[in-house]
């Protein structure tokens, strides 16, 4: 009886190892494959034609130049002092710096609100074919 039990236990152990192996392979495949939402996002990114509306990438590339003095140089805020305290300490200088940057800030806000943000230019990289638009 002990010989039969030994062979039966070995057979059950082998079956358990096989089931665990199949479960591990299935779990790995399930965890590494994209979800339906991820596949939908990939499909949206692979569309070659831009959507409707202004292209935010072109708007960001065409931003007006940054004025002098730079906004960060005027405010001088960092970890030791909050930016709100720096603005309240010199309200005229802060208002002047913000007003000088108004065109750039408004153009950046318009670009960030654009419904489409696509680089439609192909960039040639030596040794690599043209990269797709992103």
N, C-alpha and C positions, 0 to 999 in steps of 0.2 A: 504494500500500500504506500510506503514512503517513496518508492521509486516512481510510482504514478503521480503522486503529489508533487514531487520534485520536477518532473517533466511538465506537468500542468502549470506549475508556478513559473517555470521558465518560458513557456508558451504565452502565458498571460503577461509576463514582463516584456517579452518581445512585442506583443500586441500594443501594450501601453507605450513603449518607446516609439513605435510606428505612428500611433495616433498623436502623440506629443510632437513628433517631427512634422506631420502634416499640419497640425494646428499652428506650429511655429512658422512654417512656410506661408500658410494662409494669412496669419497675423502680420507678417512682414510685408506681404504684398498689399494687404489692406491699408497698412499704415503708410506705405510709401507711394501709393497711387493717389493722384489728385482727386479731390472731391468734385461734385457736380458744380459747385460755385467756383472752384479753382479752374475747372475746364471752361466755364463760361467766361471768366476773366481772361484766360489765355486766348480764347476766340476773339474777344474784343480787342486785345492787343495785336492780333495778327491781321486785322483788317487794314488793307493798304490805303484805302481812300479816307480822307479826313471827314469828320462829321460836319454838321451845320454850324455856322457861326464863326466868329473870329478865332484865329489860331493864337493861343496864348504864348506859344514858343516864339513866334515871330514878333509879338509885342514885347516880350522880355529881351530879345536880341536887340530891338530898336529902342531900348530905354534911353532917355536923355542922359548926358554925362552928369556925374556927381559934382555938385557945386563945391567951391572952396569958401570957407573952411568946412571940412567934413562935419556931419552931424555928431559923430561920436567924439570928435575933438572938442567940440563946444560943450557937450554935456558932461563929460568925464565921470561916468558912473561905472562902478565895478562892484566886487563882492563886499567891499568895506562900506560903500555908500550906495543907497538905492537910487535908481534913475528918477523916481518921483521927487526925492529930496534935491537932486541936482537941478531938475527943472524948476522947482519952487525957489531954489537959491538964486537963480538968474533967469527970471521969466522973460525979460526982453531979449536976451541972447538966445534963449531956447526958441522963442517965437520967431526970431529972425532966421535961425538955422532951419527950423521946420518950414518956414515960408520959402526959403531959398531952395529947399528940396521938394516943394509941393508938386512940381511937374513930374519929377521922377517917382514920387510916392503915388500920385494918382495914376500914372501909366502902369506902375507895378500892380496896383490894386485892380486895374482894368484887366491886365494880363492874367492875374490869378482868378478872376471871376469868369474868364473866357470858358466856353463850353468844350473847347477842343485844345489840347496841348500836344502837338505833334511836330517833330522835326522831320520835315519832308525832304531835307537835303541828304544826298548820299555822301558819306565821308569815305574817302579812299585811304586805306591803311596799307603801307607797303607789305607785300607778301600775303595779304588777306583780300578777298574780294570785297566789293562795296558792302558796307554794313546796311541792313534794312533800316527804314525810317522807324523812329520810335515815338 
